[in-house]
Structures are given as structure tokens and as C-alpha cells.
Amino acid sequence: MHKINTSRVTWVNNAVIQYYQKGEMTRVTQKELRKLTYLGLETECDTSDGCLRKEHEKLQLLDVGSCYNPFSVYEQYEVTAVDLYPAQPSVKQCDFLDVELTEEATPPKNEGKNSNESGERESSLEALETASESAKSEVDRVVSSVEKDQKSTPNSESDEKIDTDLQTSESVTSISKSESDANVKEKGSEEMNKKSDKSNTIRFLRKGFFDVVVFCLLLEYLPSPKQRFRCCEKAYNLLKPNGLLCIITPDSKHQNANVHLYKLWKITLGFLGFSRIKYEKQTHFHGMVFRKGLCKRAWELDSDRELSSIKTTNVKSRFETISYDKIKFEMYIPQDFQDLSDSDEELPEKCMKLS
């Protein structure tokens, strides 16, 4: 059994418990309602029902890039753990960037097609089995015919010819039957493997279904700022109103080293409709919790204002190349601005100086 990472996983669990079970959700919901009243905006769901979780229900948690499904040890979650390359059977294979989102009770578009393909495969198996049975019947028919001729023809030369014909017929038919049986077994094995792979693969996820989506050390594996944004956009669409997106991103430097980038994350996700309700810098990671708001427009207005302000802020030289016009659709990480002095290009020169 894998040992739980008590820093990252426990941090996320504590944040979720604080929000859903210790009154944080009610507090931030009331605060947002006051905000909407002030701005003259309306909620996008019924706060008396759809936006508030019932206490007795388990939380639907989607763990993206899960690897070994660490949240399965907590009883309060109904976990859907996905990864591109799962490390254990409880984690489903899923390409999160390409997974299709569907409405509740809406069948996948290819469901009928898959069903037809399955029917065709089953028909193919039945045909192979029928061929095998036909081959067996042919052997029985030839044997019966030869025995009958043998009784009615006592000539020894004729007997030898009949025996030869019988052996040849049995040999050919035996080969045909063996090949047919082998094809049936091979086809059956392929079908079992396909069914096994299909049962452990997720190609569709339901919109507005999850209470929590977790990105733990995930965004850093995506090479493009636009791909990171698409990941968060997909999380927004999968979450219920008031749902949480929990992000853990690695960073062993001091808190202010990359804080500018994480301020930009807050702005970018605000344009999506998220508000940041928790942020902590731990020794080796930044922990952030974003909440899906009840009115997207309210958080877009906040992000517009913050973006205008941050454009005039003095930042470290390595962040001066950031294009603020793209902030609405891109998310940057420290590796995007790696200094040349930190790359492998200068390592030989540094080693020579040290020696």
C-alpha cells in the first residue's frame, strides 16, 4: 500500500473539510450574495437548493493526474481518479484535455456506434464458431461415408485407396478445425482485452457533477500555457456551483520568488468564474483553492480591475516578457521563464571554473 503524502494530500483534504463541513461555504456564499446585490447582478443557480450541498451526501471528487488514488482512503469522498498512465486499477485511464463533457442523462454520441461495433464483433465470433462446428460435421460425414464404402467393397486395393483418402480428408479437416479453433480463441482473447481496456478508460465526464476537482502537481506537466488554461476551464465546467478547484504546484523557493505568476493565476481563473478562497505557501509547494462562483460576471469584473492594476506593477526582469493581453487565456509557470544561467548550456563552463 502506498504511503499518503501527508503534506499535499492532507493539505487539500483539510481545505475541503474546512469549506464543506465547517461553515466556510456558507460564509463565502453569503458574502458573494451581498456582492451581487451591490453590483445589481443575479445568481446563475438557486442558492436554496442547487448551490448548497446536502450534509448527508458524499462529496464527488475528481482527482486528475492521480497516479495511485490517494484520496480513496477518506470516507467522505466518492472518488473518480484519472491519469494518462494509471499506476493501479482503481485509477482510470483518461486524457483529461481530450475527454468529452456531456450533459446529465445525455448518452455519448458514439454509444450507438460502439454498440454496433460490439455486435459486429460478436457476430464475427459466432461465425468462427459455426465454421468450427461445420468442419467437425464434415469429418463425421466423411468417416461415415468411408465406413459404408469399406463394407460394400472388399477389394484390398480399394481398401488401401479408401484408407488413404480418409487419412487425407481427416488431416485436411483437422487442420481446418485447428485453425478455426485457434482463430476463435485468439479473437476471444482480443475481445476480452478490449473490454478490459474499455472498462478502465474514461472518455466522457458529466458537466456540473463534481464538488471537488484536484490538480496535484498536474499543470507543470503541460508544456503550453494554453493547455493549462484549458485544463482549468474544463474543471470549471465539471464543477457544481460552489464547487472547489484545488491546485498544488511545486516550488521550493521563498514565497515571493514566483508570487507574481500566482497573482496572474488568480486573475486568469477569475475570468473563468473562479474566486480564490485559500492560498498558502508551504516549504515545497503553493496550495490554492478556487471556488466556482454563483455569477461569472462578478468575478470577471474583479479580474478586469486587478489586471489593469497589475500591468503597472514593477516585476522581476524575467517576468517582463509576459503578454498581459493573453492572460485571459494562458497560465504561466516558473519554467516558462527559466533563466539561461539555470540551463544546461552553461554547465560545462561552470564546472571548469569550479575545477
C-alpha positions as CSV (number, residue, x, y, z in Angstrom):
1,M,0.0,0.0,0.0
2,H,1.2,3.5,-0.9
3,K,2.0,5.8,1.8
4,I,-0.1,9.0,1.8
5,N,1.8,12.2,1.1
6,T,0.9,14.0,4.4
7,S,1.9,17.4,3.1
8,R,0.0,17.8,-0.2
9,V,-2.9,15.3,0.1
10,T,-3.7,16.3,3.7
11,W,-3.5,20.0,2.9
12,V,-6.1,19.5,0.2
13,N,-8.3,17.4,2.4
14,N,-8.2,19.9,5.3
15,A,-9.1,22.7,3.0
16,V,-12.1,20.8,1.6
17,I,-13.3,19.8,5.1
18,Q,-13.0,23.4,6.3
19,Y,-15.1,24.6,3.3
20,Y,-17.8,21.9,3.2
21,Q,-18.1,20.9,6.9
22,K,-17.0,23.8,9.0
23,G,-19.1,26.6,7.6
24,E,-16.7,28.2,5.1
25,M,-19.1,27.5,2.2
26,T,-22.0,29.3,3.9
27,R,-19.8,32.2,4.8
28,V,-18.4,32.8,1.2
29,T,-21.8,32.2,-0.4
30,Q,-23.4,34.9,1.8
31,K,-20.5,37.2,1.0
32,E,-21.0,36.7,-2.7
33,L,-24.7,37.3,-2.5
34,R,-24.1,40.7,-0.8
35,K,-21.6,41.4,-3.6
36,L,-24.1,40.6,-6.3
37,T,-26.7,42.7,-4.7
38,Y,-24.3,45.7,-4.6
39,L,-23.4,45.1,-8.3
40,G,-27.0,44.6,-9.4
41,L,-26.3,41.0,-10.6
42,E,-28.2,37.8,-10.2
43,T,-27.0,34.3,-9.3
44,E,-26.9,31.6,-12.0
45,C,-28.5,29.0,-9.8
46,D,-31.0,28.6,-6.9
47,T,-29.0,29.1,-3.7
48,S,-31.7,27.4,-1.7
49,D,-31.1,24.1,-3.5
50,G,-28.7,23.7,-6.4
51,C,-25.8,25.6,-5.0
52,L,-25.7,24.2,-1.5
53,R,-24.6,20.6,-0.7
54,K,-26.8,18.4,1.4
55,E,-24.9,17.3,4.6
56,H,-25.5,13.5,4.2
57,E,-24.1,13.3,0.7
58,K,-20.6,12.2,-0.1
59,L,-18.5,14.7,-2.0
60,Q,-17.9,13.8,-5.6
61,L,-14.1,14.3,-6.0
62,L,-12.3,14.2,-9.4
63,D,-8.5,13.6,-8.9
64,V,-6.8,14.4,-12.2
65,G,-3.3,13.0,-12.7
66,S,-4.0,10.8,-9.7
67,C,-1.4,8.1,-10.2
68,Y,-2.2,6.0,-7.1
69,N,-5.6,7.4,-5.9
70,P,-4.5,8.8,-2.5
71,F,-8.0,10.3,-1.7
72,S,-9.6,6.9,-1.7
73,V,-8.7,6.5,2.0
74,Y,-11.1,9.2,3.0
75,E,-14.7,8.1,3.6
76,Q,-16.3,11.5,2.8
77,Y,-15.4,11.2,-0.9
78,E,-16.7,9.4,-3.8
79,V,-13.5,9.5,-5.8
80,T,-13.1,9.4,-9.6
81,A,-9.3,9.1,-10.0
82,V,-7.9,9.5,-13.6
83,D,-4.5,9.6,-15.1
84,L,-3.0,9.3,-18.6
85,Y,-0.9,6.4,-17.3
86,P,-2.5,4.9,-14.2
87,A,-0.3,3.1,-11.7
88,Q,-3.1,0.9,-10.2
89,P,-6.5,-0.5,-11.3
90,S,-8.5,2.0,-9.1
91,V,-7.2,4.8,-11.3
92,K,-9.0,5.1,-14.7
93,Q,-7.1,5.9,-17.9
94,C,-8.2,9.3,-19.2
95,D,-6.7,12.1,-21.4
96,F,-8.2,15.0,-19.5
97,L,-7.6,17.5,-22.2
98,D,-9.5,15.4,-24.8
99,V,-12.2,13.9,-22.6
100,E,-15.7,14.9,-23.8
101,L,-18.1,16.6,-21.4
102,T,-21.7,15.6,-21.6
103,E,-25.0,16.8,-20.0
104,E,-26.6,14.7,-17.3
105,A,-28.7,11.8,-18.8
106,T,-27.3,12.5,-22.3
107,P,-25.9,9.4,-23.9
108,P,-22.5,9.7,-25.5
109,K,-22.7,10.4,-29.3
110,N,-20.8,7.3,-30.2
111,E,-22.7,5.0,-27.9
112,G,-24.8,3.6,-30.8
113,K,-21.7,3.2,-32.9
114,N,-19.8,1.3,-30.2
115,S,-22.8,-0.9,-29.7
116,N,-22.9,-1.7,-33.4
117,E,-19.2,-2.4,-33.4
118,S,-19.7,-4.7,-30.4
119,G,-22.5,-6.5,-32.2
120,E,-20.3,-7.0,-35.3
121,R,-17.5,-8.4,-33.2
122,E,-19.9,-10.8,-31.6
123,S,-21.3,-11.9,-35.0
124,S,-17.8,-12.5,-36.2
125,L,-17.1,-14.8,-33.2
126,E,-20.3,-16.7,-33.8
127,A,-19.3,-17.1,-37.5
128,L,-16.0,-18.6,-36.5
129,E,-17.6,-20.9,-34.0
130,T,-20.1,-22.0,-36.7
131,A,-17.2,-22.7,-39.1
132,S,-15.6,-24.9,-36.5
133,E,-18.8,-26.9,-35.9
134,S,-19.2,-27.3,-39.7
135,A,-15.7,-28.6,-40.0
136,K,-16.4,-31.2,-37.3
137,S,-19.6,-32.2,-39.0
138,E,-17.7,-32.7,-42.3
139,V,-15.2,-35.0,-40.6
140,D,-18.1,-37.1,-39.2
141,R,-19.8,-37.3,-42.7
142,V,-16.6,-38.4,-44.5
143,V,-15.9,-41.1,-41.8
144,S,-19.4,-42.4,-42.1
145,S,-19.3,-42.5,-45.9
146,V,-15.9,-44.2,-46.0
147,E,-17.0,-46.9,-43.5
148,K,-20.1,-47.6,-45.6
149,D,-18.0,-47.9,-48.8
150,Q,-15.5,-50.1,-47.0
151,K,-18.2,-52.6,-46.0
152,S,-19.6,-52.8,-49.6
153,T,-16.2,-53.1,-51.3
154,P,-14.0,-56.0,-50.1
155,N,-11.2,-55.4,-52.7
156,S,-7.9,-54.8,-50.9
157,E,-6.6,-52.1,-53.4
158,S,-9.9,-50.3,-52.9
159,D,-9.5,-50.6,-49.2
160,E,-6.0,-49.0,-49.4
161,K,-7.3,-46.2,-51.6
162,I,-10.2,-45.5,-49.2
163,D,-7.9,-45.5,-46.2
164,T,-5.6,-43.1,-47.9
165,D,-8.5,-40.8,-48.9
166,L,-9.8,-41.0,-45.3
167,Q,-6.5,-40.1,-43.8
168,T,-6.1,-37.2,-46.2
169,S,-9.6,-35.9,-45.6
170,E,-9.2,-36.2,-41.8
171,S,-5.8,-34.4,-42.0
172,V,-7.1,-31.5,-44.0
173,T,-10.2,-31.2,-42.0
174,S,-8.3,-31.5,-38.7
175,I,-6.0,-28.6,-39.9
176,S,-9.0,-26.6,-40.8
177,K,-10.7,-27.2,-37.5
178,S,-7.5,-26.4,-35.5
179,E,-7.1,-23.1,-37.4
180,S,-10.7,-22.3,-36.8
181,D,-10.4,-23.1,-33.1
182,A,-7.2,-21.0,-32.9
183,N,-9.0,-18.1,-34.6
184,V,-11.9,-18.3,-32.2
185,K,-9.6,-18.3,-29.1
186,E,-7.4,-15.5,-30.5
187,K,-10.4,-13.4,-31.3
188,G,-12.0,-14.1,-27.9
189,S,-8.7,-13.1,-26.2
190,E,-8.6,-9.8,-28.2
191,E,-12.2,-9.1,-27.3
192,M,-11.6,-9.7,-23.6
193,N,-8.6,-7.4,-23.6
194,K,-10.6,-4.7,-25.4
195,K,-13.4,-5.0,-22.9
196,S,-10.9,-4.8,-20.1
197,D,-9.2,-1.7,-21.5
198,K,-12.6,-0.1,-22.2
199,S,-13.8,-0.7,-18.7
200,N,-10.8,1.1,-17.2
201,T,-10.9,4.0,-19.6
202,I,-13.0,7.2,-19.2
203,R,-13.9,9.0,-22.4
204,F,-16.8,11.1,-21.1
205,L,-17.4,13.2,-17.9
206,R,-20.6,14.8,-16.8
207,K,-20.9,18.6,-16.6
208,G,-21.7,20.2,-13.2
209,F,-21.3,16.8,-11.4
210,F,-18.3,17.2,-9.1
211,D,-17.9,19.0,-5.8
212,V,-14.1,19.0,-5.9
213,V,-11.6,18.8,-8.7
214,V,-7.9,18.3,-7.7
215,F,-4.9,19.2,-9.7
216,C,-2.0,18.0,-7.6
217,L,1.3,18.6,-9.4
218,L,-0.5,18.4,-12.7
219,L,-0.2,21.8,-14.5
220,E,3.6,21.7,-14.5
221,Y,3.5,18.6,-16.8
222,L,1.6,20.5,-19.5
223,P,4.1,22.3,-21.8
224,S,1.8,25.0,-23.1
225,P,0.2,28.0,-21.1
226,K,-3.0,27.5,-23.2
227,Q,-3.2,23.8,-22.3
228,R,-3.0,24.7,-18.6
229,F,-5.8,27.2,-19.1
230,R,-7.9,24.6,-21.0
231,C,-7.4,22.2,-18.0
232,C,-8.8,24.8,-15.6
233,E,-11.7,25.7,-18.0
234,K,-12.7,22.0,-18.2
235,A,-12.6,21.8,-14.4
236,Y,-14.9,24.8,-14.2
237,N,-17.4,23.1,-16.5
238,L,-17.3,19.9,-14.5
239,L,-17.8,21.5,-11.1
240,K,-21.2,22.3,-9.5
241,P,-21.8,25.9,-8.5
242,N,-19.9,26.5,-5.2
243,G,-17.5,23.6,-6.2
244,L,-13.8,23.7,-5.5
245,L,-10.8,23.5,-7.7
246,C,-7.7,22.6,-5.5
247,I,-4.3,23.2,-7.1
248,I,-1.0,22.1,-5.7
249,T,2.1,23.4,-7.6
250,P,5.7,22.7,-6.6
251,D,8.0,25.5,-5.6
252,S,10.9,25.2,-3.1
253,K,11.9,28.8,-3.4
254,H,10.9,31.6,-1.0
255,Q,7.3,32.8,-1.2
256,N,8.0,36.0,-3.2
257,A,10.1,34.3,-5.8
258,N,7.2,33.5,-8.1
259,V,4.3,35.1,-6.4
260,H,3.7,37.4,-9.4
261,L,2.7,34.3,-11.5
262,Y,0.3,33.1,-8.9
263,K,-1.4,36.5,-8.8
264,L,-1.9,36.2,-12.5
265,W,-3.4,32.7,-11.9
266,K,-6.0,34.4,-9.7
267,I,-6.8,36.9,-12.4
268,T,-6.9,34.3,-15.2
269,L,-9.2,31.9,-13.2
270,G,-11.4,34.9,-12.3
271,F,-12.2,35.4,-16.0
272,L,-13.4,31.8,-15.9
273,G,-15.7,32.5,-13.0
274,F,-13.5,31.3,-10.1
275,S,-12.7,33.2,-6.9
276,R,-9.6,32.3,-4.8
277,I,-10.7,31.5,-1.3
278,K,-7.4,30.0,0.1
279,Y,-3.7,30.4,-0.6
280,E,-0.7,29.1,1.4
281,K,3.0,28.8,0.6
282,Q,4.4,25.6,2.2
283,T,8.0,24.6,2.2
284,H,7.9,22.8,-1.2
285,F,4.6,23.9,-2.8
286,H,2.0,26.5,-3.2
287,G,-1.5,25.4,-2.2
288,M,-4.5,27.2,-3.8
289,V,-8.3,26.7,-3.5
290,F,-10.6,28.3,-6.1
291,R,-14.3,28.3,-5.8
292,K,-16.8,28.3,-8.7
293,G,-18.9,31.4,-8.1
294,L,-22.6,31.8,-8.4
295,C,-22.3,34.6,-11.0
296,K,-19.4,34.5,-13.5
297,R,-19.8,38.2,-14.4
298,A,-19.0,39.4,-10.9
299,W,-15.6,37.7,-10.9
300,E,-14.8,38.8,-14.5
301,L,-15.2,42.4,-13.3
302,D,-12.8,41.8,-10.4
303,S,-10.3,40.3,-12.8
304,D,-10.5,43.2,-15.2
305,R,-9.8,45.6,-12.4
306,E,-6.9,43.6,-11.0
307,L,-5.4,43.1,-14.4
308,S,-5.4,46.8,-15.1
309,S,-3.6,47.4,-11.7
310,I,-1.0,44.6,-12.1
311,K,0.1,45.9,-15.5
312,T,1.6,49.0,-13.8
313,T,3.4,46.9,-11.1
314,N,7.1,46.5,-11.1
315,V,8.1,42.9,-11.6
316,K,11.3,40.9,-11.8
317,S,13.1,41.2,-15.1
318,R,12.4,37.6,-16.1
319,F,8.7,38.3,-16.0
320,E,8.8,41.4,-18.2
321,T,8.2,39.4,-21.3
322,I,4.7,38.4,-20.1
323,S,2.0,39.5,-22.6
324,Y,-0.9,40.7,-20.4
325,D,-3.2,40.7,-23.4
326,K,-3.0,36.9,-23.3
327,I,-3.7,36.5,-19.5
328,K,-7.3,35.7,-20.1
329,F,-6.4,32.5,-22.0
330,E,-3.0,31.5,-20.7
331,M,-1.4,30.3,-17.4
332,Y,2.3,30.6,-16.9
333,I,4.6,28.6,-14.6
334,P,8.2,29.4,-13.5
335,Q,9.7,27.0,-16.0
336,D,8.3,29.2,-18.8
337,F,10.8,31.9,-17.7
338,Q,13.8,29.8,-16.8
339,D,17.0,31.8,-16.7
340,L,19.7,30.8,-19.1
341,S,22.1,30.6,-16.2
342,D,19.9,27.7,-14.9
343,S,20.0,25.8,-18.1
344,D,22.4,23.0,-19.1
345,E,24.1,25.3,-21.7
346,E,26.4,26.9,-19.1
347,L,27.1,23.8,-17.0
348,P,30.4,22.9,-18.7
349,E,31.7,26.5,-18.2
350,K,30.6,26.5,-14.6
351,C,32.3,23.2,-14.0
352,M,35.6,24.4,-15.5
353,K,35.5,27.5,-13.2
354,L,34.9,25.3,-10.2
355,S,37.8,23.0,-11.1
